[in-house]
Every structure is written in C-alpha cells, then in structure tokens.
Amino acid sequence: MTYDRLVAGSLVLPDGVLKNGWVAIKDGIIAAIGSGPRPEAVEVDDFGTRFIMPGVVDGQTHAGSYRGLPGIESTTRSAIAGGITTIVDMPYDHPQPLNSVEALNAKVEAINAYAHGDVALYGTIVPGQDASDVHALIENGCCAIKISAFESHPTRFPRISAAQMLEIFEELAPTDIPLGIHNEDQEIVHSRIAKLKAEGKETIEHHSDSRPEAAELASTAQFLELGAATGAHAHLVHLSSPRGFELVERYADEGYRATGELCVHYLFFDPDVDGPRLGNLMKVNPPIRPGMSEALWAEVEADRVEFISSDHSSWPVDGKNTASVYDAGAGVPGLETLLPSLLTGARQRWENAENRVAYLLSEAPARFFGLYPRKGVIAVGSEADLVALDEGSFVWDSAKAHDEINYSPFDGMEFSVAVNTTYLRGEKAYAQGEILNSPGAGRFVPRLPQEV
C-alpha cells in the first residue's frame, strides 16, 4: 500500500518513545506505526530525532466570550500554532450562552465556517431553565456541562443556585457526562472585595485576598457533596491550591465520580513575585495565589490532577489596563504557550517528561471528554493529529502570536521546545510560523458514546 503521508521522528506513544519511528497516514487516519524501514508514501516528512507528540486536546478555552462566535477563528488559529488540534470550548459565548439546541447548532455552524482546528463543546443551563434540557444538548454532541457558582455576567455567565445544581446533577447521574463548575462562593468574594476596596487595596497583590482560598474551597466542597449525593460526575474546572485536589481525591477514594483540573498558569506565576512586573496581565479567577506553584507541581506529580488546560481567554489587553484590579478583565491568552511551558517545566522535574505531558495534555482530556481514541493519542485507528517539536532555547514573544490579542504573562519566558509543525487529520495545518490551513478546516467533534 502507498500511504498519503508518512511522518518520521521520535514518536511519543502511550508506552514510551519510539526512536527512528514513523507514522503512516491514510485518509486522515493513522494506518500504521513502525520503526526502521519505511513504507511508500506520497509525502514524507522526516523530523530526524525530534519528538512527534499527539495533538493537544485543550480542555478549557473561551473562544466566543468576547468576540462572539467569530472568535472561533482567531482562537483555533492560535491553537493550531501551539500544537493544539482540538479545543474544548466553554459555553459562555457573547452575547448568549450555549444552553439550547438552537445555540448549539449556531455554534456548530460557526465552527464549520471559522475553525482552523477541531472543536468539542461544553453546554450549560441558565437560572430557571429546566435541568432536563441537558439531555438534548448531550444527544446533539455536547461533551460536558458547565455551570458557575459565581456570576460574571447576568446573562451569559450567571450564578447557578445549589438547588438547581442538585437538579442538574440528578439529571446527569445516569450518564457519563461530567458537570463542571466555576467554583467560588459569591457572598464571600463580594464581601472581601468591598472590604479591600474600602482599604484602598486594589492591585494584583490583593487579588488573591479578594477571592480567598476559603471561597474557592467552600464552593468546591458543596459541589462535591451534591455530586456525591446523586452519584453524578463532579468536575472542578480550575483548582488553585493543593487543598482542592486533596478534597477531590477524598471523594474519589470513597468511590464517587470526582475530578479536578489544573490550568497551566497556576504552575508558573506568583503575585508576590510577578505581580509588580505583570500587574493585571496575570489576573485570572480563581486567583493565582502566592507561594502555590511548586506545591501544585507536586499535585501533578502525585497524579491528583485529572488533566491540564490553558483556560485561554480572548479578553483584549485594553480590558486589563484598569487602575483597579477589580475592574480588569479576568483570564489570559494561553494557547501557544500551553505545550512549550508545561514540557519545559516538566523536563526540569521528571524523567520521561514527554510521555507525562502527552498524557496530561492529550490522552487524559480526550478520555475525559469522550473523544478517545479518536483524539489524544498516536495509535493505529486514531485521527492523525500530530505535533512536531523543535529543540533549543526559545524566548516567547506574544507580539508574534496568532491570537489577535498579542499579550501574555509568559512574555520573555524561555522554553526548551517550540512547535515546528502541526498536523490536523494528516494535513499540515501549521509549519514554521505559518498557518497553512483555512477557516473551516476544523470540525465539530461530538462526544463518543461510553459506558458509565
């Protein structure tokens, strides 16, 4: 057989690295994997000893929260440049959330028109909505449901009461669908912000105090207990301290379906160290907390972290340039720094860093969202989503990013790898600084049916 394409290099497979390896691709699918003598192929891309990793599945992005559904274009363009072949996008689009089949169909239509990479979707439920509406969203392909205990916007990002959370959990309990939450107690946060404002404490160094760990943990504990009461899958989409992961582990050890996710910026920044330099550019919610980064690396090492995501936000830099941290937009761009930063940090701490990072960024989220083995792994029968890496010293410059945002708290950080080429279903989507595919090359990726 003559294959469409052969990609050769050091393959990061689930059970180790295959040196002098090759992946043979036919009709966008990995048809064969081997080493040594190579089969015939129409096109051959030989990366020598460089690593070939599975395309990243970024489990948390916000493509439409600022620019609306057309924001899918710049978000997925940046993702492809960062070796991310599938994003899992949050449902808080501007101006309306994804809480109905009509909204889902509109977003799928936008994916077909705008996306450079593949897109899986969260759905949501809004206050007063019948919780049973989750089933239509799931039946039409949503891979998870997301709600918030804190109101960031009254329409598209509202607060869901504990009573309604319980109803949603009850609907999801017979399914394999996780319910994710933005986990901050609203009353505590509002009270602390008012107190700190009155004291004139309005810089990034006070952001963690304004949304204290207690607010996050109180919301986390309530959510986990509601999930346990129903037997549903409770997922914390961003935990900022080890205590949160310890709580999740206790519930999981008792047999409940409980998981916790870590966003990459919590591993690299500290407001006491980086706040004077970055200011509001490092504002995220829940906050990046002082003195937590190494402790969170230890949580990853202990396998208490389900997977790692970017929580990419498309908020423009003008929204960060406010006198008070409380008025600044929350969230940071992160698609083109997710893989290079995590692999660089992992290499400083672990052996077999490539395999561990491939699991955390690709296989684990693909499994979590019901996309595996279609996505997340270099294996025969999987889609040929691949990323080839360059080795060296690379200083990140967000002015060269492909996200139309062009700022980053990672600016000036040195990485040991850079993305050379990204393949989406066997086709070159990005190579050496240039986006090669067109809007609409990406597809909507529905959740695959799975057993509970």
N, C-alpha and C positions, 0 to 999 in steps of 0.2 A: 504493500500500500504506500502511496505517496501522500504525506500529510500536508495540510495547508501551511503550517508553520512549526518550526522547531526552535525552542528557547533553551539555551545551554548555559550552565553555570553551577554554582554550589547551591543545590536545592534545599530549602528549609522544609522538610517533611515532618509529619507528626511525630515520627520516632527518631528523628535526628537529621543531620545534614548529610546529603548525598553529594560528595565532591565529584567533579567531572560528570555531572548529571545532565540530563536533558528531559524536556517535556515536549511531547508531540501532540499537536492540536489539530482537530478536525471539526469543522462546523461549530467553532467556538467552545468545544468541549475538550478536556484533557483526555486523549485517547490512549496514550501510553507514557510510561515513565521508565527511564533506564539510565545506565552509565556506560561509558566506553563507546563502542561502535554505534553510529547514529543511523537511523532510518532516513529514507529520502523525504524531503520536504520542499515545497515550492519556495519558501522563505526560511532562512536560518539566521537567528540572532545569537551570537556567541559572546557571552559575557565573561568568559575565562573563569577565574576563581571567585568572581564577585557573587554575592549572595542573591538568590532569587527567592523572594518570600511570597506567601499568598497575599492577594489584595486585601487591604484592611477593610473591616466592617466597622464603621464608626457608629457606635450605638446611641449617640446623643448629639443631634445637631438642631439648629434653629434657622432653617433656610428662609422661611416666609414671615418671620416675626417683625421685620422692619420694612422690606420692600414688597411684601406680599408674595404671591405665588411666582412672579417673575424672578424673585430672589433665588429660586432653584438654580438658575443658570450660573450665576457667579459662585454660589456655594459649591455646586458639583464640579465646576471648573477648577476651583481651588482644591477640592478633594482629590480629583484625578492627579493634579500636580503633586499632591502629598502621598501618593500611593494608596489612596482610599478609593476603592472601586464600588463600595456600597455605603450609603449613609442611611441611618435610621432617623427619620426626621420627626421632630416633636409636633404636636397638633395645634400649637398656638400661633396660627398664621394671622397676618394682618389683612383685613380688619376682623375676620370671623374665625373661630376655632373649627377644627375638624371634628364635628360632633354629629354628623349625619351622613347618610349615603350620598346625598347631593354634594356635600362639601368634599367627600372622599373622591367622587367622580371628577369634580372640578380639579382637584389636586393631581389625580392621575393624568388628566388631560394636560395639565401644565408640565408634568414630568415628561410626557411624550413630546411636548414642544420645546422644552428648555434644557433638559438634563443632559450633562456630559457623562455622568456615571449612573449606576443603578441606585434606586431609592426604595426603601421599605418605610412603612408609615405607622406611627402611633395614631390612635384615635383618642377622643376624650368625651366626657359627659359634663354638661354645664348645670348650674344650680336649677333645681326644679324639673330637670329632664328625667323621664322615666329610665331607671337604670337598665331595664331590659333592652334598651336601644343599643347596648354594647353588642348584642348578638348580630345585628345587621352589619355593623362595622366589621366584626370578625369574619362573617360569612363573605364579605366583599374584599377581604385580604389584609386588614389591619393586623399587625403582628403583636401589638400590645396596646394597653390603655393607660393613659397618664392623667393624673389629676394633681391638684395643688392644695395644700393646707394654708397657703398664703396668697392673697390677692395682689397680683402685679398689675392687672388691668381688669376692670369690672366685666368686660365682655369676653375678650379672647383668652384671658388668663385669670379666671376667677377662683375664689376660695370655695372648696367643697366641704360641707359640714361633715362631722363624724357620722351623723345619722345617714347621710347619703353615701358616704364611704362604705358603711356597712351594707347598704343595699347593693352597691356595685360589686363588692366582694361576694355577696350571696349569689349574684348572677354569674360571676366568673368562676366560682368554686368548682363546678363540674367540668371546667375546661382546662386546657393547658396554657391559657393566656395570662401573662403577668399583669398586675396592676402596679404601675409606678407612681411615685409621689414626689413632689417638691415639698420637702419636709422641714418646715419652720412654723413654729407657733406664732400666730399673728398678733395676739394680745401682748405677748412678751416683747416681740420686736417693736411694735408701735410704742409701747411704754418706754423702752430703753432708748429709742431714737429721740423721743420727746425730752427725756432726761438729759441726754448728751447734748442735744441742740441748746437747751437752756444753759448748759455749762460752757457753750462755745467750742465743743469738741466735735469738729466736723471734717476732719481729714481722714485719709485712708488708714492711719494708725488706730483710729477709733471705730472703724467699720466692724471689726470682729466683736467689740464690746456692744455695739448697737444691735447685733443679731447674735446673741451669745450662744455658746455651745448648748446651754440648757434649753434654749428654744428649739434647737435642732433635735436634741435627744428626746425632749418631751413629745414632739410630733412623731419622731421615729418610733418610740415605744408604743404610743397609742395605735399607730398604723400597724405595727407588727402584731399587736394583740387582737385587733379587728380581723386581720388576716388569719391568725391562728384560730379565732372563734368560728370562722367559716370554713377553714381548710383551703382557702384560696392562696394564690402565689402573691406575696407582698414583696415589692422590689423598691429599694431606696435608690433613687437615680443619682444622688450625689451625697456622699458622706464625707465630712471634712475632718474627722478625728477618729482615732482608733476605737474610742468607746462605742461609736456607732456600729463598727464592724464586729465588735465583741457582742453587742446585743443581737445582731443578726445571726451570729454563729450559735448563740444560745438557743434561739428559736429553731434553727436548722438542726441542731443536735437533738432537740426534742421531737424531731420528725415533721416539723412544719415547713411549708414551702416559703422560705425567706432568703433573699439575696440582697447584696449591697454592691453598688457600683462606685468607682473612683474616677474622677476627672483629672486629667494629666496635670493641670496647673497646680493642684494641691501638692504635688510631689516636688515642685521646683521653686516655689516662691514663699516669702515670709514678709509680712507687712513691716516688721521691725527692721528687717534688713533691706528690703527692696522698696518699701513704701516711699521713702524720701526721693528716690530716683524715679519711680513709676507713677506715684500718685494714683489717680482714679483709673489709670490704664490697667490696673490689676484688680479692679473691683469686680467681684462675682458674688452670687448668692447661692447657697450659704457662703460666708466669707472664707477667704484663705486665712488661716489662723496662725498666730505666731508660734514658732517652735514645734510645728507639727510635721514638717516634711519628712524627716528621717524616720519618725515613728510610723508614718503612712507607708514608706518603703518597706518597713518591717511587716506591716499588714499584708502587703503584696507577697512578700517572701513567705509568710505563713499561710498563704492560699486562702485568706479570708475575703479577698476581693474577687467578685464574680468576673468582671472584665473592666477595662479602662477605656474611657471615651474622651472626646475633645470638649463636649458641650459648646461647640462652636456657635458664636453669636455674630450676627451681621450688623450689630449696632455700630453706626459710624463714629469716628473719633470726635466729631463735634458734640456728640452726646456725652462724652467723657469730660469735656473741658468745662466743668462747672466749679464754682467756688466751694460748694459743699459736696462732700462725698454722697450725701443722701439724695442729691438731685441728679447724680450722674447715672448713666445707663449701666446696667449690670451685664456682665458677660464679656468674653474676649474671643477674638479670632483664634482658631487653633488647628485648622485642617492640614496645613502644610508643615506644622511643627510636631504633630502628634507622634508619628512614627520616628523621625530623627531624634527627637528629645528623649522619648522613652527608651529607644535602643541604646542611645549614648549613655543614659543613666544606668540602664541595666548592665551594660558592659563593665561599668565601674564597680558593680556589686556581685554579679553572678557569673558562674560558668554557664555555657550553653544559653547565653543571653538571647540569641536569635530564635531558638525554639520557644523560650518562655514568652518572648514578646509576640511571636507569631500566634501563640495560644491566646494571650490576653487581648490582642487587637483584632484577631481574625476568627480563629476557631471558636473561642468562648462566646463572643457576641453572636456569631452565626448560629450556634446551638441554642442560645438563649432566646433568640427571636424566631426560631423555627425556620431558618434559612439553610441550615446544614443538612446534607453535604453539598447542596448546590453551590453554596458560598463558604468561604472561610478556610479552605484547605487545598493544598496541592495533592490531588488524588485522582485516579482514573475515574471518569464519570462526572467530575466536578466541572463547573464552568472555569474557563481558562483566564481567571483574574489573577494577574501576577504583577509583582513589582521588583525591578532590578535595581540594586543599590550601588552607588559609588562609595569608595572608602577614602578617608583623608581627614582634613580639617576644614569645616565649612561654617562660616560665621553667618548666622541668619540675618537677613536684611528684608524686612517686611515691605519695603518700597518695591521689591521685585515679586511680591506675592500676586496671585491670580484671583484675589477675592474682591477687588474693588474697594477694600477697606484700608489696607496698607498701613496698619499699625499693629504692634504686637508687644506684649510684655517680654517675649523671647528675643526681641531685637538685641543683637550683639552677642548672643549666646553661641558658643562653639559646639558644633555637633560632629560626631565621628563618621556619620554617613549622610548621604544625600540621595534623593530619588533620581535615578538615571532615566528609567523607562517604566511606564505603567501600561499594562495590557488589560483591556476590558473584553472579556469573552474572546480572547485570542487576537484582538486587533490592537495595534498601537494607539493609545489614547493620548499619551504624553511622552515626550522624549527630549532630554537635554534642554529643558527650559521652555519648550514649546508645546502648546496644546494642539493635538493633531486631529482630534475628532470634532464633531459639530454638535450644537444643541439638538437634542432629540436622539442622540446615540444611546442615552441611558434608558432604562426601562423601570417600570414599577415592579417590585419584587414582593409578591404576597407570601404570607406565612404558609409553610408546608404543613399538612395535617400531621399531628403527632399524638402519641398516647400520653395520657396524664401521668 
